[in-house]
Amino acid sequence: MLVNLIAFIKDQRRLNKMTQRDLAEKAGVGLHFIRDLEQGKKTLRMDKVNQILALFGKELGPIDKQRETGEE
């Protein structure tokens, strides 16, 4: 879910005391990309998202779809 991804990245960035600019530089992506991601833009390049997640030992992968009630 996009909301979980955004929250994870924001939390990790803050825990590691990084600004958006710091994260962009360390991940090798543009600052504009970080801003788009954290603002919930629905169309993002997966390879760039993975560059960011790799800094935190993670990568994108398939997850089960949640039911509309929010149950897993």
mmCIF file as gemmi writes it, N, C-alpha and C atoms, coordinates in Angstrom:
data_model
loop_
_atom_site.group_PDB
_atom_site.id
_atom_site.type_symbol
_atom_site.label_atom_id
_atom_site.label_alt_id
_atom_site.label_comp_id
_atom_site.label_asym_id
_atom_site.label_entity_id
_atom_site.label_seq_id
_atom_site.pdbx_PDB_ins_code
_atom_site.Cartn_x
_atom_site.Cartn_y
_atom_site.Cartn_z
_atom_site.occupancy
_atom_site.B_iso_or_equiv
_atom_site.pdbx_formal_charge
_atom_site.auth_seq_id
_atom_site.auth_asym_id
_atom_site.pdbx_PDB_model_num
ATOM 1 N N . MET Axp A 1 ? 0.84 -1.176 0 1 0 ? 1 A 1
ATOM 2 C CA . MET Axp A 1 ? 0 0 0 1 0 ? 1 A 1
ATOM 3 C C . MET Axp A 1 ? 0.892 1.249 0 1 0 ? 1 A 1
ATOM 4 N N . LEU Axp A 2 ? 0.482 2.196 -0.797 1 0 ? 2 A 1
ATOM 5 C CA . LEU Axp A 2 ? 1.264 3.417 -0.952 1 0 ? 2 A 1
ATOM 6 C C . LEU Axp A 2 ? 1.412 4.175 0.366 1 0 ? 2 A 1
ATOM 7 N N . VAL Axp A 3 ? 0.363 4.202 1.161 1 0 ? 3 A 1
ATOM 8 C CA . VAL Axp A 3 ? 0.418 4.926 2.437 1 0 ? 3 A 1
ATOM 9 C C . VAL Axp A 3 ? 1.483 4.325 3.348 1 0 ? 3 A 1
ATOM 10 N N . ASN Axp A 4 ? 1.568 2.99 3.389 1 0 ? 4 A 1
ATOM 11 C CA . ASN Axp A 4 ? 2.58 2.324 4.22 1 0 ? 4 A 1
ATOM 12 C C . ASN Axp A 4 ? 3.984 2.622 3.722 1 0 ? 4 A 1
ATOM 13 N N . LEU Axp A 5 ? 4.157 2.648 2.408 1 0 ? 5 A 1
ATOM 14 C CA . LEU Axp A 5 ? 5.455 2.94 1.812 1 0 ? 5 A 1
ATOM 15 C C . LEU Axp A 5 ? 5.896 4.356 2.159 1 0 ? 5 A 1
ATOM 16 N N . ILE Axp A 6 ? 4.992 5.296 2.011 1 0 ? 6 A 1
ATOM 17 C CA . ILE Axp A 6 ? 5.301 6.697 2.327 1 0 ? 6 A 1
ATOM 18 C C . ILE Axp A 6 ? 5.676 6.84 3.795 1 0 ? 6 A 1
ATOM 19 N N . ALA Axp A 7 ? 4.872 6.246 4.668 1 0 ? 7 A 1
ATOM 20 C CA . ALA Axp A 7 ? 5.135 6.336 6.113 1 0 ? 7 A 1
ATOM 21 C C . ALA Axp A 7 ? 6.483 5.71 6.455 1 0 ? 7 A 1
ATOM 22 N N . PHE Axp A 8 ? 6.788 4.562 5.851 1 0 ? 8 A 1
ATOM 23 C CA . PHE Axp A 8 ? 8.057 3.892 6.115 1 0 ? 8 A 1
ATOM 24 C C . PHE Axp A 8 ? 9.227 4.785 5.725 1 0 ? 8 A 1
ATOM 25 N N . ILE Axp A 9 ? 9.173 5.333 4.526 1 0 ? 9 A 1
ATOM 26 C CA . ILE Axp A 9 ? 10.282 6.157 4.044 1 0 ? 9 A 1
ATOM 27 C C . ILE Axp A 9 ? 10.435 7.415 4.893 1 0 ? 9 A 1
ATOM 28 N N . LYS Axp A 10 ? 9.33 8.076 5.205 1 0 ? 10 A 1
ATOM 29 C CA . LYS Axp A 10 ? 9.41 9.273 6.056 1 0 ? 10 A 1
ATOM 30 C C . LYS Axp A 10 ? 9.986 8.936 7.427 1 0 ? 10 A 1
ATOM 31 N N . ASP Axp A 11 ? 9.506 7.84 8.018 1 0 ? 11 A 1
ATOM 32 C CA . ASP Axp A 11 ? 9.985 7.433 9.342 1 0 ? 11 A 1
ATOM 33 C C . ASP Axp A 11 ? 11.473 7.122 9.314 1 0 ? 11 A 1
ATOM 34 N N . GLN Axp A 12 ? 11.901 6.371 8.309 1 0 ? 12 A 1
ATOM 35 C CA . GLN Axp A 12 ? 13.314 6.013 8.215 1 0 ? 12 A 1
ATOM 36 C C . GLN Axp A 12 ? 14.187 7.246 7.987 1 0 ? 12 A 1
ATOM 37 N N . ARG Axp A 13 ? 13.69 8.148 7.156 1 0 ? 13 A 1
ATOM 38 C CA . ARG Axp A 13 ? 14.451 9.372 6.89 1 0 ? 13 A 1
ATOM 39 C C . ARG Axp A 13 ? 14.616 10.177 8.179 1 0 ? 13 A 1
ATOM 40 N N . ARG Axp A 14 ? 13.556 10.285 8.935 1 0 ? 14 A 1
ATOM 41 C CA . ARG Axp A 14 ? 13.61 11.057 10.19 1 0 ? 14 A 1
ATOM 42 C C . ARG Axp A 14 ? 14.446 10.349 11.251 1 0 ? 14 A 1
ATOM 43 N N . LEU Axp A 15 ? 14.304 9.027 11.346 1 0 ? 15 A 1
ATOM 44 C CA . LEU Axp A 15 ? 15.109 8.27 12.314 1 0 ? 15 A 1
ATOM 45 C C . LEU Axp A 15 ? 16.599 8.409 12.031 1 0 ? 15 A 1
ATOM 46 N N . ASN Axp A 16 ? 16.929 8.516 10.754 1 0 ? 16 A 1
ATOM 47 C CA . ASN Axp A 16 ? 18.328 8.664 10.348 1 0 ? 16 A 1
ATOM 48 C C . ASN Axp A 16 ? 18.741 10.125 10.22 1 0 ? 16 A 1
ATOM 49 N N . LYS Axp A 17 ? 17.867 11.014 10.705 1 0 ? 17 A 1
ATOM 50 C CA . LYS Axp A 17 ? 18.149 12.457 10.745 1 0 ? 17 A 1
ATOM 51 C C . LYS Axp A 17 ? 18.581 13.003 9.386 1 0 ? 17 A 1
ATOM 52 N N . MET Axp A 18 ? 17.811 12.614 8.358 1 0 ? 18 A 1
ATOM 53 C CA . MET Axp A 18 ? 18.1 13.073 7.007 1 0 ? 18 A 1
ATOM 54 C C . MET Axp A 18 ? 17.011 14.025 6.537 1 0 ? 18 A 1
ATOM 55 N N . THR Axp A 19 ? 17.425 15.041 5.824 1 0 ? 19 A 1
ATOM 56 C CA . THR Axp A 19 ? 16.461 15.894 5.137 1 0 ? 19 A 1
ATOM 57 C C . THR Axp A 19 ? 16.066 15.182 3.848 1 0 ? 19 A 1
ATOM 58 N N . GLN Axp A 20 ? 15.07 15.721 3.17 1 0 ? 20 A 1
ATOM 59 C CA . GLN Axp A 20 ? 14.711 15.165 1.869 1 0 ? 20 A 1
ATOM 60 C C . GLN Axp A 20 ? 15.902 15.272 0.918 1 0 ? 20 A 1
ATOM 61 N N . ARG Axp A 21 ? 16.623 16.362 0.985 1 0 ? 21 A 1
ATOM 62 C CA . ARG Axp A 21 ? 17.795 16.553 0.125 1 0 ? 21 A 1
ATOM 63 C C . ARG Axp A 21 ? 18.865 15.502 0.433 1 0 ? 21 A 1
ATOM 64 N N . ASP Axp A 22 ? 19.107 15.247 1.731 1 0 ? 22 A 1
ATOM 65 C CA . ASP Axp A 22 ? 20.078 14.219 2.128 1 0 ? 22 A 1
ATOM 66 C C . ASP Axp A 22 ? 19.698 12.861 1.547 1 0 ? 22 A 1
ATOM 67 N N . LEU Axp A 23 ? 18.424 12.51 1.69 1 0 ? 23 A 1
ATOM 68 C CA . LEU Axp A 23 ? 17.953 11.22 1.199 1 0 ? 23 A 1
ATOM 69 C C . LEU Axp A 23 ? 18.122 11.124 -0.314 1 0 ? 23 A 1
ATOM 70 N N . ALA Axp A 24 ? 17.768 12.176 -1.012 1 0 ? 24 A 1
ATOM 71 C CA . ALA Axp A 24 ? 17.901 12.188 -2.47 1 0 ? 24 A 1
ATOM 72 C C . ALA Axp A 24 ? 19.355 11.962 -2.878 1 0 ? 24 A 1
ATOM 73 N N . GLU Axp A 25 ? 20.265 12.651 -2.222 1 0 ? 25 A 1
ATOM 74 C CA . GLU Axp A 25 ? 21.682 12.521 -2.558 1 0 ? 25 A 1
ATOM 75 C C . GLU Axp A 25 ? 22.207 11.118 -2.261 1 0 ? 25 A 1
ATOM 76 N N . LYS Axp A 26 ? 21.852 10.582 -1.097 1 0 ? 26 A 1
ATOM 77 C CA . LYS Axp A 26 ? 22.341 9.252 -0.724 1 0 ? 26 A 1
ATOM 78 C C . LYS Axp A 26 ? 21.757 8.158 -1.616 1 0 ? 26 A 1
ATOM 79 N N . ALA Axp A 27 ? 20.519 8.339 -2.061 1 0 ? 27 A 1
ATOM 80 C CA . ALA Axp A 27 ? 19.863 7.326 -2.891 1 0 ? 27 A 1
ATOM 81 C C . ALA Axp A 27 ? 20.179 7.497 -4.378 1 0 ? 27 A 1
ATOM 82 N N . GLY Axp A 28 ? 20.707 8.645 -4.745 1 0 ? 28 A 1
ATOM 83 C CA . GLY Axp A 28 ? 21.014 8.884 -6.151 1 0 ? 28 A 1
ATOM 84 C C . GLY Axp A 28 ? 19.795 9.212 -6.981 1 0 ? 28 A 1
ATOM 85 N N . VAL Axp A 29 ? 18.812 9.862 -6.353 1 0 ? 29 A 1
ATOM 86 C CA . VAL Axp A 29 ? 17.606 10.307 -7.066 1 0 ? 29 A 1
ATOM 87 C C . VAL Axp A 29 ? 17.47 11.808 -6.87 1 0 ? 29 A 1
ATOM 88 N N . GLY Axp A 30 ? 16.574 12.413 -7.605 1 0 ? 30 A 1
ATOM 89 C CA . GLY Axp A 30 ? 16.375 13.843 -7.482 1 0 ? 30 A 1
ATOM 90 C C . GLY Axp A 30 ? 15.52 14.225 -6.281 1 0 ? 30 A 1
ATOM 91 N N . LEU Axp A 31 ? 15.734 15.43 -5.793 1 0 ? 31 A 1
ATOM 92 C CA . LEU Axp A 31 ? 14.934 15.946 -4.687 1 0 ? 31 A 1
ATOM 93 C C . LEU Axp A 31 ? 13.45 15.974 -5.051 1 0 ? 31 A 1
ATOM 94 N N . HIS Axp A 32 ? 13.157 16.327 -6.286 1 0 ? 32 A 1
ATOM 95 C CA . HIS Axp A 32 ? 11.769 16.381 -6.751 1 0 ? 32 A 1
ATOM 96 C C . HIS Axp A 32 ? 11.116 14.996 -6.627 1 0 ? 32 A 1
ATOM 97 N N . PHE Axp A 33 ? 11.883 13.938 -6.912 1 0 ? 33 A 1
ATOM 98 C CA . PHE Axp A 33 ? 11.35 12.579 -6.795 1 0 ? 33 A 1
ATOM 99 C C . PHE Axp A 33 ? 10.979 12.265 -5.349 1 0 ? 33 A 1
ATOM 100 N N . ILE Axp A 34 ? 11.845 12.638 -4.416 1 0 ? 34 A 1
ATOM 101 C CA . ILE Axp A 34 ? 11.564 12.401 -2.984 1 0 ? 34 A 1
ATOM 102 C C . ILE Axp A 34 ? 10.301 13.139 -2.575 1 0 ? 34 A 1
ATOM 103 N N . ARG Axp A 35 ? 10.183 14.372 -2.993 1 0 ? 35 A 1
ATOM 104 C CA . ARG Axp A 35 ? 8.983 15.158 -2.65 1 0 ? 35 A 1
ATOM 105 C C . ARG Axp A 35 ? 7.731 14.533 -3.235 1 0 ? 35 A 1
ATOM 106 N N . ASP Axp A 36 ? 7.799 14.115 -4.504 1 0 ? 36 A 1
ATOM 107 C CA . ASP Axp A 36 ? 6.648 13.454 -5.12 1 0 ? 36 A 1
ATOM 108 C C . ASP Axp A 36 ? 6.263 12.191 -4.354 1 0 ? 36 A 1
ATOM 109 N N . LEU Axp A 37 ? 7.252 11.402 -3.996 1 0 ? 37 A 1
ATOM 110 C CA . LEU Axp A 37 ? 7.01 10.161 -3.262 1 0 ? 37 A 1
ATOM 111 C C . LEU Axp A 37 ? 6.346 10.44 -1.922 1 0 ? 37 A 1
ATOM 112 N N . GLU Axp A 38 ? 6.911 11.36 -1.159 1 0 ? 38 A 1
ATOM 113 C CA . GLU Axp A 38 ? 6.378 11.638 0.18 1 0 ? 38 A 1
ATOM 114 C C . GLU Axp A 38 ? 5.021 12.333 0.132 1 0 ? 38 A 1
ATOM 115 N N . GLN Axp A 39 ? 4.671 12.903 -1.003 1 0 ? 39 A 1
ATOM 116 C CA . GLN Axp A 39 ? 3.355 13.534 -1.148 1 0 ? 39 A 1
ATOM 117 C C . GLN Axp A 39 ? 2.325 12.577 -1.746 1 0 ? 39 A 1
ATOM 118 N N . GLY Axp A 40 ? 2.75 11.348 -2.04 1 0 ? 40 A 1
ATOM 119 C CA . GLY Axp A 40 ? 1.803 10.328 -2.465 1 0 ? 40 A 1
ATOM 120 C C . GLY Axp A 40 ? 1.522 10.264 -3.956 1 0 ? 40 A 1
ATOM 121 N N . LYS Axp A 41 ? 2.423 10.765 -4.777 1 0 ? 41 A 1
ATOM 122 C CA . LYS Axp A 41 ? 2.217 10.662 -6.222 1 0 ? 41 A 1
ATOM 123 C C . LYS Axp A 41 ? 2.052 9.193 -6.587 1 0 ? 41 A 1
ATOM 124 N N . LYS Axp A 42 ? 1.04 8.895 -7.374 1 0 ? 42 A 1
ATOM 125 C CA . LYS Axp A 42 ? 0.691 7.507 -7.657 1 0 ? 42 A 1
ATOM 126 C C . LYS Axp A 42 ? 1.528 6.879 -8.762 1 0 ? 42 A 1
ATOM 127 N N . THR Axp A 43 ? 2.175 7.684 -9.581 1 0 ? 43 A 1
ATOM 128 C CA . THR Axp A 43 ? 2.996 7.129 -10.658 1 0 ? 43 A 1
ATOM 129 C C . THR Axp A 43 ? 4.45 7.473 -10.402 1 0 ? 43 A 1
ATOM 130 N N . LEU Axp A 44 ? 5.19 6.482 -9.933 1 0 ? 44 A 1
ATOM 131 C CA . LEU Axp A 44 ? 6.611 6.638 -9.633 1 0 ? 44 A 1
ATOM 132 C C . LEU Axp A 44 ? 7.367 5.475 -10.24 1 0 ? 44 A 1
ATOM 133 N N . ARG Axp A 45 ? 8.601 5.699 -10.604 1 0 ? 45 A 1
ATOM 134 C CA . ARG Axp A 45 ? 9.437 4.624 -11.146 1 0 ? 45 A 1
ATOM 135 C C . ARG Axp A 45 ? 9.859 3.677 -10.029 1 0 ? 45 A 1
ATOM 136 N N . MET Axp A 46 ? 9.572 2.4 -10.223 1 0 ? 46 A 1
ATOM 137 C CA . MET Axp A 46 ? 9.899 1.401 -9.209 1 0 ? 46 A 1
ATOM 138 C C . MET Axp A 46 ? 11.399 1.296 -8.967 1 0 ? 46 A 1
ATOM 139 N N . ASP Axp A 47 ? 12.207 1.463 -10.013 1 0 ? 47 A 1
ATOM 140 C CA . ASP Axp A 47 ? 13.65 1.357 -9.816 1 0 ? 47 A 1
ATOM 141 C C . ASP Axp A 47 ? 14.162 2.45 -8.887 1 0 ? 47 A 1
ATOM 142 N N . LYS Axp A 48 ? 13.589 3.64 -8.993 1 0 ? 48 A 1
ATOM 143 C CA . LYS Axp A 48 ? 14.011 4.729 -8.11 1 0 ? 48 A 1
ATOM 144 C C . LYS Axp A 48 ? 13.516 4.512 -6.684 1 0 ? 48 A 1
ATOM 145 N N . VAL Axp A 49 ? 12.298 3.996 -6.548 1 0 ? 49 A 1
ATOM 146 C CA . VAL Axp A 49 ? 11.784 3.679 -5.215 1 0 ? 49 A 1
ATOM 147 C C . VAL Axp A 49 ? 12.692 2.634 -4.577 1 0 ? 49 A 1
ATOM 148 N N . ASN Axp A 50 ? 13.115 1.64 -5.346 1 0 ? 50 A 1
ATOM 149 C CA . ASN Axp A 50 ? 14.017 0.613 -4.82 1 0 ? 50 A 1
ATOM 150 C C . ASN Axp A 50 ? 15.382 1.179 -4.443 1 0 ? 50 A 1
ATOM 151 N N . GLN Axp A 51 ? 15.858 2.194 -5.156 1 0 ? 51 A 1
ATOM 152 C CA . GLN Axp A 51 ? 17.118 2.838 -4.781 1 0 ? 51 A 1
ATOM 153 C C . GLN Axp A 51 ? 17.002 3.433 -3.382 1 0 ? 51 A 1
ATOM 154 N N . ILE Axp A 52 ? 15.866 4.033 -3.092 1 0 ? 52 A 1
ATOM 155 C CA . ILE Axp A 52 ? 15.631 4.634 -1.774 1 0 ? 52 A 1
ATOM 156 C C . ILE Axp A 52 ? 15.501 3.54 -0.715 1 0 ? 52 A 1
ATOM 157 N N . LEU Axp A 53 ? 14.683 2.538 -0.999 1 0 ? 53 A 1
ATOM 158 C CA . LEU Axp A 53 ? 14.464 1.462 -0.037 1 0 ? 53 A 1
ATOM 159 C C . LEU Axp A 53 ? 15.746 0.69 0.268 1 0 ? 53 A 1
ATOM 160 N N . ALA Axp A 54 ? 16.631 0.578 -0.707 1 0 ? 54 A 1
ATOM 161 C CA . ALA Axp A 54 ? 17.886 -0.147 -0.511 1 0 ? 54 A 1
ATOM 162 C C . ALA Axp A 54 ? 18.727 0.468 0.605 1 0 ? 54 A 1
ATOM 163 N N . LEU Axp A 55 ? 18.612 1.769 0.796 1 0 ? 55 A 1
ATOM 164 C CA . LEU Axp A 55 ? 19.345 2.42 1.888 1 0 ? 55 A 1
ATOM 165 C C . LEU Axp A 55 ? 18.93 1.88 3.254 1 0 ? 55 A 1
ATOM 166 N N . PHE Axp A 56 ? 17.709 1.358 3.327 1 0 ? 56 A 1
ATOM 167 C CA . PHE Axp A 56 ? 17.169 0.864 4.587 1 0 ? 56 A 1
ATOM 168 C C . PHE Axp A 56 ? 17.038 -0.665 4.597 1 0 ? 56 A 1
ATOM 169 N N . GLY Axp A 57 ? 17.717 -1.321 3.632 1 0 ? 57 A 1
ATOM 170 C CA . GLY Axp A 57 ? 17.711 -2.776 3.575 1 0 ? 57 A 1
ATOM 171 C C . GLY Axp A 57 ? 16.403 -3.38 3.105 1 0 ? 57 A 1
ATOM 172 N N . LYS Axp A 58 ? 15.656 -2.662 2.287 1 0 ? 58 A 1
ATOM 173 C CA . LYS Axp A 58 ? 14.339 -3.126 1.821 1 0 ? 58 A 1
ATOM 174 C C . LYS Axp A 58 ? 14.256 -3.023 0.305 1 0 ? 58 A 1
ATOM 175 N N . GLU Axp A 59 ? 13.226 -3.654 -0.262 1 0 ? 59 A 1
ATOM 176 C CA . GLU Axp A 59 ? 12.913 -3.506 -1.679 1 0 ? 59 A 1
ATOM 177 C C . GLU Axp A 59 ? 11.425 -3.742 -1.881 1 0 ? 59 A 1
ATOM 178 N N . LEU Axp A 60 ? 10.912 -3.264 -3.002 1 0 ? 60 A 1
ATOM 179 C CA . LEU Axp A 60 ? 9.506 -3.472 -3.329 1 0 ? 60 A 1
ATOM 180 C C . LEU Axp A 60 ? 9.255 -4.939 -3.615 1 0 ? 60 A 1
ATOM 181 N N . GLY Axp A 61 ? 8.066 -5.399 -3.295 1 0 ? 61 A 1
ATOM 182 C CA . GLY Axp A 61 ? 7.704 -6.775 -3.581 1 0 ? 61 A 1
ATOM 183 C C . GLY Axp A 61 ? 6.204 -6.945 -3.519 1 0 ? 61 A 1
ATOM 184 N N . PRO Axp A 62 ? 5.704 -8.077 -3.974 1 0 ? 62 A 1
ATOM 185 C CA . PRO Axp A 62 ? 4.261 -8.316 -3.949 1 0 ? 62 A 1
ATOM 186 C C . PRO Axp A 62 ? 3.76 -8.499 -2.519 1 0 ? 62 A 1
ATOM 187 N N . ILE Axp A 63 ? 2.618 -7.933 -2.266 1 0 ? 63 A 1
ATOM 188 C CA . ILE Axp A 63 ? 1.962 -8.114 -0.972 1 0 ? 63 A 1
ATOM 189 C C . ILE Axp A 63 ? 0.511 -8.491 -1.233 1 0 ? 63 A 1
ATOM 190 N N . ASP Axp A 64 ? -0.106 -9.131 -0.28 1 0 ? 64 A 1
ATOM 191 C CA . ASP Axp A 64 ? -1.514 -9.479 -0.411 1 0 ? 64 A 1
ATOM 192 C C . ASP Axp A 64 ? -2.356 -8.219 -0.351 1 0 ? 64 A 1
ATOM 193 N N . LYS Axp A 65 ? -3.374 -8.187 -1.176 1 0 ? 65 A 1
ATOM 194 C CA . LYS Axp A 65 ? -4.301 -7.071 -1.168 1 0 ? 65 A 1
ATOM 195 C C . LYS Axp A 65 ? -5.152 -7.147 0.091 1 0 ? 65 A 1
ATOM 196 N N . GLN Axp A 66 ? -5.372 -6.031 0.734 1 0 ? 66 A 1
ATOM 197 C CA . GLN Axp A 66 ? -6.205 -6.018 1.931 1 0 ? 66 A 1
ATOM 198 C C . GLN Axp A 66 ? -7.669 -5.912 1.509 1 0 ? 66 A 1
ATOM 199 N N . ARG Axp A 67 ? -8.503 -6.511 2.318 1 0 ? 67 A 1
ATOM 200 C CA . ARG Axp A 67 ? -9.945 -6.387 2.073 1 0 ? 67 A 1
ATOM 201 C C . ARG Axp A 67 ? -10.375 -4.969 2.366 1 0 ? 67 A 1
ATOM 202 N N . GLU Axp A 68 ? -11.518 -4.579 1.854 1 0 ? 68 A 1
ATOM 203 C CA . GLU Axp A 68 ? -12.018 -3.222 2.054 1 0 ? 68 A 1
ATOM 204 C C . GLU Axp A 68 ? -12.238 -2.903 3.526 1 0 ? 68 A 1
ATOM 205 N N . THR Axp A 69 ? -12.44 -3.924 4.353 1 0 ? 69 A 1
ATOM 206 C CA . THR Axp A 69 ? -12.656 -3.694 5.78 1 0 ? 69 A 1
ATOM 207 C C . THR Axp A 69 ? -11.357 -3.389 6.502 1 0 ? 69 A 1
ATOM 208 N N . GLY Axp A 70 ? -10.223 -3.544 5.81 1 0 ? 70 A 1
ATOM 209 C CA . GLY Axp A 70 ? -8.936 -3.272 6.425 1 0 ? 70 A 1
ATOM 210 C C . GLY Axp A 70 ? -8.296 -4.498 7.028 1 0 ? 70 A 1
ATOM 211 N N . GLU Axp A 71 ? -8.95 -5.653 6.941 1 0 ? 71 A 1
ATOM 212 C CA . GLU Axp A 71 ? -8.383 -6.886 7.475 1 0 ? 71 A 1
ATOM 213 C C . GLU Axp A 71 ? -7.343 -7.429 6.515 1 0 ? 71 A 1
ATOM 214 N N . GLU Axp A 72 ? -6.37 -8.146 7.054 1 0 ? 72 A 1
ATOM 215 C CA . GLU Axp A 72 ? -5.354 -8.775 6.193 1 0 ? 72 A 1
ATOM 216 C C . GLU Axp A 72 ? -5.673 -10.213 5.98 1 0 ? 72 A 1
